[in-house]
Amino acid sequence: MTRFFHSGPDLVWGGTLFSTLNGPMHRAIVIPLSLYFLFGSALALRAADKKSPLEKARIELLNLHNKERKKKKLAELTMNDKLESAAQQYAEFMAESGKFGHNEQGTPEERIKAAGYEAMAGGENLAWGLPNAGRVVREWMKSDVHRDNILMEDFAEVGFGIAPNAKGELYWVTNFGAPKEKAEEAPGESKDSPPR
């Protein structure tokens, strides 16, 4: 039965990696690595700047959700393309139609299933008219139902939808999921584990 609820290691410069290397070999490794990390970081920052405002908002939402979960020692959520597709389509529907609610175009469970996501459990949070991801998550954390979705231990994956209406007001949708495939594994086993 599906339950549905509405609502890399850091590199330290000068750390132990480099302290054990001495002499010419040290320079042969450190200089190229330094150049790689210097220019590689610059390229990564430039690539991050090329992300769309929508993608930046999704990343911020994920980080804010995981920050709240970390406070409660819960596992981080990961992005799921199918949940994101369902959330984005619903945000766009609400922005275009002017409707707002969990059941304006089917139920959250139906929309997530139609996007191809098989959920053991799922949830949905909605917001409208708030200007940015930080404000959205702050408001959700003030609401018992929305906060419960963010902090639901069963949820492992998430997708975000954000769409403006004609006035520029934003509709925000978060779909949460606990995939069936992970839920069906026995404790301590994965689908790759040999049979006992």
Salt bridges, closest charged atoms under 4 A:
GLU55 OE1 - ARG58 NH1 3.93
GLU68 OE2 - LYS71 NZ 3.42
GLU84 OE2 - ARG58 NH1 3.37
GLU118 OE1 - LYS180 NZ 3.91
GLU124 OE1 - HIS102 ND1 2.70
GLU124 OE2 - ARG111 NH2 2.78
GLU139 OE2 - ARG135 NE 3.51
GLU139 OE2 - LYS142 NZ 3.34
ASP144 OD1 - ARG147 NH2 2.39
ASP154 OD2 - ARG3 NH2 2.14
GLU181 OE2 - LYS191 NZ 4.00
GLU189 OE2 - ARG196 NE 3.40
